[in-house]
Amino acid sequence: MNIKDLKSGTDIRGIAIGECANLTIDAAKRLAAAFTVFVLNKKDNNKSLRISIGHDSRLSADNISEAAIEGLMLNSDEVYFCGLSSTPAMFMTTVLNGCDGAIMLTASHHPKNRNGFKFFTKDGGISKADLDQIVEIAEKLVFARDFIVSKSCMVVKKDFLEDYCAFMRDYFIGELRHNEPLKGYKIAVDAGNGAAGFYATRILGPLGADISSSQFLKPDGNFPNHVPNPEDKDAIESISKRVVDTKSDLGIIFDTDGDRSAIVLKNGKEINRNRLIALAAAIIIEENKEKQAPIIVTDSITSEGLKDFISKLGGIHIRYKRGYQNVIGYAKKLHSEGNNAPLAIETSGHAALKENFYLDDGAYLAAKLLIKAIKLKREGKDLDYLIKDLKEPKEEKIFRLDLVGQDWKKTGDNVLKALEKLGHKYKVAEDSFEGIRIYLEGGFLQARMSVHDPVLAINIESDNEGGAEKIEKILFQVLHGIEGLII
């Protein structure tokens, strides 16, 4: 078995159902057991080990959970099985419940036959180097030799999600200074049949909110209504329509495992991608204005208008590498060096706040935005007021080019080299940490290798009418004839 094939950035992802399944029962057991070795090696003492594990609504959740728990038992003193949960809630078991590590079984918004692992220690999500260690341990394990169980491991089924919900309810109450701070507000939550339906029923509802307009809260691994993804066009259109039709004050949409969210205003306007970053940045910069200039770390594909917007608010915008753990890791690094880096956020919706353990938590972000919305409403303003000065491009194009063959990485490198030559005719961004950004035709062309797949990702923006099409034509003239590239 080549477990290395299951690596996807800092996560494990694979096919868990069907003839082509590679996230097998054995692989799940090995990965979980390897995680216990990894955590024990990081602990100051090896006296005991407490690991929590939970899953989203996927069809393979039960089988993969059983295998993973079996692997965890081989080294652990206590394994807490949390059942249906969200990714942020699983990390919070290390904060609120004293667990040494946590595993969330999820493949985010990917198809229903997929599943995966997200690993956490008390320090947060693991790094790519950490995952390399876990995978290496997993591949070399000989169970009979490496695990001699001298004492029984307790497996405890417990609803730690309630502790997380209580934490979130206390956050609302503390910020809004009322035991029912959401009374009088109608909020439509769309969980996409993933794991995050509890946000409506166990957080917003008990705080007084009218959640009757919510939809798709029931977990269903077939995802029968739409892809649980705040970036998906159909998903956003669905929640936008729901908000308008039900005359809700706000809409909130989550991905499958609850670590990403986006919102919809009462007029149906979606706040995701650059708008979401701008809104979160506006709130965070205002809260940190008495300190040194706040640094907002994003991924590489954010717009030029966003950079100007953050600068005018008094913040500093750094575009870092694509990949949510890359963005979070860089913000944490800046913070450790004495900088004021309160927000790390990707255009996909992964948002991590320093005040919340640098955890990318869609529920916490939604709470932050909702609290601000309520405070603004008291002043007769809407959330949209905070981003009224955000300049958005007139034209946008996003597409992905497949790289084929064994040497697909070399093909991608050849494309980037060709674009570097093109950049000599125009202007290349000086602050690119990955790929290349070229300014031309009243906008830019951004090209980068995908974090996970043999794909070249392209983003084009322009403020000129017809500018995006002109940029695209220039791009394809450069790409024509490059071997191993499907155009």
N, C-alpha and C positions, 0 to 999 in steps of 0.2 A: 504493500500500500504506500502511495506517495501522498502523505498528508500535506506536503508543501503545496500541492495543487489547490488546496482549499483556502490558502491565504488570500485575503483581499484587503490590502492596506493594513489596518491594525485589527481587522476582524477575520473570523472564519466564515466562509459562505460556500455552500455546495448544494447539490441536488439531493434531496432527502427522500423523494418518492419517484418510483418508476424504474424501468430497466437500466437507465443510465445513472442511477444513484451513486454518488461518490462520498456523500456524507453518511456513511454507514453506521450501524450500531457499534461496530468495533472502533471506528474512527471517533465516534462521540465518547465512548468509554475511555479511550486513550487520551483524548484531548483534556477531558475532565481530570483524569488521574495526573496528567502532566502538569496541569495548573496547580494541583496541590503541592507538587514538588517545587514548582516555581515560587509559590507563596511562602512555603516553609523556608526556602533559601533566602528570602527577603526579611523574614522575621528576626527580631532581636533574640528571641529564644524559641526553641522548638518544642516547648512543653505541650501545647495544644493547638488545634487548628479548627476554626469555625468558618464554614463556607455556606453561602446562600445561593440558591438557584431558582430562576423563574423563567417563564416563557410567554410569548405572545399568542395569538389566536390561530396559529398555523396548524394544518391538518396533521403534520408529523410531530407536533409538540409532545404528545404522550410518549411515543416510542423513543424519541431522542432524549427526553427528560429521564426516563427510566435508565437508559444506558449511561447517561452522564452522572446520575446519582450513584450508580454502581461504581463508576470510576472514582468519584469523590470519596466514597466510603473507605477506600483502600488506605488512605492516609489521614483522614479527618477524624476528629473526636465528635464533632457535631455537624450535620448537614441540615440546613433549613430549606425545605421545599416550599416555595412561595406560590406555586401554581401560576395562574394568569397574572401577569404583572407588566409594568413598563420598564424600559431600560433605566431611566433615571431613578425609579423606585428601588431597583436592584442595587445600584451604587449606594443609595442612601441607607441600605442595611449595614454598610460599613461605618456610617456616621451615626445613625440613630440606635443601632442594635449591636454594635461591637463585633461585627463579622470581620474576619481577616481578609476575605476576598468574596467576590460575587460573580456569578455567571448569568447572563441573559441569553436565552435561546431565541434568536430572531434572524431574519434576513431582510429586515426593514421593509421597503416597499416592493421587493422583488417578487416574481411569480410564486403562486401558491405551492408549487412543488419544491421550492427552495427552503433552506433553513440555515442557521449559522450560530456562531458563538460570539458574544461580546464579553470581554474579561475586565474585571475591575479589582483593584486593591484599594487600600485606604488612601492612596495618593491619587486615585482617579483611574481613568482608562489607561490601559497599557499602551506602550509604544510599539512601533514596528519591530525594533530590536528585541523587545520583550516577547513579542509573538514568535519571532524566529527561535528564541530559546524554548518556548513552550512546544512548538512544533517539533523541534529537534529531540526533545525529551520524549514526546509522544511516539515518534517513529522508532525510537530505540528501546522502548519499554519491553521487558519480559516480565509479565505480571507475577508469575510464580517466584521469580528471583528477586524482583525489585520491591515487592510489597508483601511483607510478612505481618499480618494483622495480629497483634498481641492483645488487643482489647477491642471490645465491640464499639462500633460507631452508632451514635444515635441519629436517626433520621426523623426530623420533626416537621410536620406539616403546620404551617402557621401563616396567617394572613398579615404579613408585614406591610402589605399595601395600605392597610388602615393606618399604620404609623406614619407613612408617607402622606396620606390624605390629611391626617391631623396636623402634620407639619405645614402643609399648604394652607389649610383653613386658618391656622394661627397666623400665618403670614398676611393673609387678607385682613383679618381682624386687627392685627397690630398696625397695619398701614392705614386702614380706614377708620379705626377706632369705633367699631360698632360690632355687636355680636351677630347681626344679620346685615352686613354691609352691602349685600347685593339685592336687597329687597327693592322691588320696583323696576328691576332690570330684566329684560327678556333676552336671553342668550342662547343662540343656536349652536350646539356642538355637533360636529361631524367626525366620528371616529373611524369611518370607512370600514366598519366591522373588524377593526383591529383590537388592540388591547386598551385603548385610552378612553373608552366610554365612561369609566369611573369618574373622569373629570367633571362630567355633568352630574351624575347621580350621587357622588360621594364627596364632592367639593363644592360645586356651585349651588346645587339644590339645597343642601343643609345651611348654606349661608344666605338663603332667602331668594335666590335667583329663580325666575320663571324659565325652566328648561324644556317646556312643552314643545318648542319648535325644533329641538334637537333631532338628529337623524343618524341611522346606522350605528347605534351604540352597541348593539348585540354582537358579541364576538362570533365571527364566522370565517373560518380559514379558506372558504371558497371565494371570499371578497366579491359577493354577487352584485354589488351596486356600482362601485367604481374602485379604481386603484387607490389604496390608502396612501396618498402622496400629496403633500401641499403644493408641489410644483406641477402636478398633472392638470392639464387643461380641463378635462371633463370633471375632475374632482372639484376644482375651483368654481367652475360654472354651476355645479350642483349646489354647493353651499351658498354661493352668491344668490342663486334663485330662491333658495330656501329662506334666506335672510329677508329678501325683499317681499316674498309672498306672505310671510308670517309676520311682517312688520317688527322684526327683532331689532334690538338695539345694537347687536354685534354678533358676528359669527366667528367661530374658532374651528379650525380643521387640523387634525393630527395625522401623522404617518402611523404605520402599523404598531410600532413599539413605543411611541410617545416621546421620542427625543427631539422631534421636529414639529413645528406648528406654524400656521399662518393665520391671519385674521381677515375678516370681511366687514366693512363698514355698513351702516344701516341702509345706505343707498346702493349696496351691492358691489362697491369698489373693493377689489382684492388688494390686500397689503401683504405681498410676498416679495421674494428676491430683493432687488435694490431698494424698493420701498420699505420692506421690512427692516433692512439694515439701517436705512435712514431714520426710521421711526425709533428703533431701539437705541441708535446712537444719540438721537436728540434727547431722549430721556436720560441716558447714562451720562452724557456730557454735562447736562444741566445739574445733575446730582453731584458731579465731581468738579464743578467749576472753581471751587476754592482751592483745589490742589494743582499740581503741575499739569500741563496740558494733557488731557486724556488721550491715550493711544487706542484707536479702534483697529483691530486686526481682522482683515477679511481674506477670502480667497482671491485668486488672481483675476477673476473674470468680472469684477464689479465695474460699474460705469464711471465715466469721467465726471458726470454730473454729481455722483455720490461723493467723489473725492472733494470737489469744490464745496459741496454742502457741508461736509464734516469740517473742512477747514474754516468756513465762515462761522461755524458754531464755536470755534476755538479748540477743535480737536485736531489730532494728527491721524491720518489714514495710512495704514501700511497694508499693501496687497501682498499676501504671502502665498505659499503653495496651496493648490487645490487639495482637499482632503480635510475633513473636520478635525481630526486629531493633529494634523500639521498646524492648522490655524490656532487651535487651543494650545498646543505645545509651545508655539512661538510667543503667544501672549504670556504664558506662564514663565517662559524664559525672560522676557522683558521685565515682568514683575519681580522675578528673583534678582534682577540686576538693579533694582531700585527705581524702575520706571512706573508710571501710572498707566496701567493697561487693564482697564475695568471690563472690556468687552471683546470677545473673540466670536466672530459670526461668519458663517458661510452663506452664500446665496441660496443654497438648498434649504436653509432654515435651521441648521444646527447653530444654536446660540448659547454661548457659555459666558456667564457673568462671574467676575471675581468674588462678588458678594455671596455667590451660591456655589462655592468650591470649584469654580471653573468647570462646572458640569453642564454639558449640553442637554438642556431639559426644556422640552416644548411646553410642558405644563407651567413651569416657572416663568418662562418668557411670556406666555399668554396671561398669566397672573399679573406680571409687571405692566403689560400693556393695558389690561382691563382696569387695574387700579388707577393708572394715569387717565384713562378714559372717564372714569367716574369723577376724579378730581377736576378734570377739564369741564365736564358737564356742569359742575357747580358754578363754573365761571361763564357758562353759556357758550362753550367751545367744544368742537369735536376733535378726535385724534388727528384727523386730516390737517388740522391747523398747524401741527408740529412739522409737517413736511410740505407745506405750501410753497416753500422756496426750492424744493428739489427739482432740478432740471432733468427731464427725462428725454432720451433720444427720440427723434422723429421716426427713425427706422431701426429695426433690429433683425438680425438673422442668427440662428443657432443651428448648427448641424454637426454631424459626426462622420468622419471618413474611416472606413474599415481598412486595417492594415493586415495583409494576408501573408501566409508562409511562415517558415521557421524563423526567419530573420526579420520579423515585423518590427522589433525595436530598432534595428538598423534602418529600416525604411522610414520610421518616424524621425530618426536623427537626420536622415537625408532631407526630409521635408523641412525641418527646422533650419538646416544649413542653407537651403534654397531661399527660405524666407529671410534669413539674416542678410543675404545678398540683396534681396528686394528692399530691406530696411535701409540700405545705404542710399537709396534714391529718395527716401522720405525721412521720417524721424522715428527712432526706436525709443520706447519708454526706458528710462534709466532705473526704475524701481521694480523691474520684473524679477521675481524669484524663480519662476519656471516658465518654460516656453518663450514666446516672444510676443510683444505688443507693438504694432506699427501704426503710427498716426498718418491718415491719408483721407482724402475726399470728405473732409468735415467730420471725421470720426476715427474709428480704429479697427484693426484686425488683430484678434488675439488667437494664437494657436498654441496648443499644449497637448502633451501626451496624456491619455486617460490614466487615472490612478489605478484602475482595476483591470481594464480591458485593452485588447489590441486595436485601439481606436485613437484617431487624432481628433480632438475636440476643437471646433472653430466657433468663435463669437465675433460678430460684426455689428457695429453701431455707427450711425451717421446722423448728423443734424441737417444734412442737405437732402432735398427731395431727389430720389433716385440714387443717392450716394451709396446705399448698401449694395445695390445691384452692381454699381461700378466697382466697388471693392471686391465683390465676389468674382467678377470677370477677371480682374487683375490677379486674384488669388489662383484661379484655375489655369490661367496662362502659365503661372509659375509651376503649378503641380503637374501639368501635362507631361506625360512621358516618364514620370518617376516610377520605377519598377516596384511592384508589391503594394501599390496603392489603388484602391477601388474608388473611382470617382462617379 
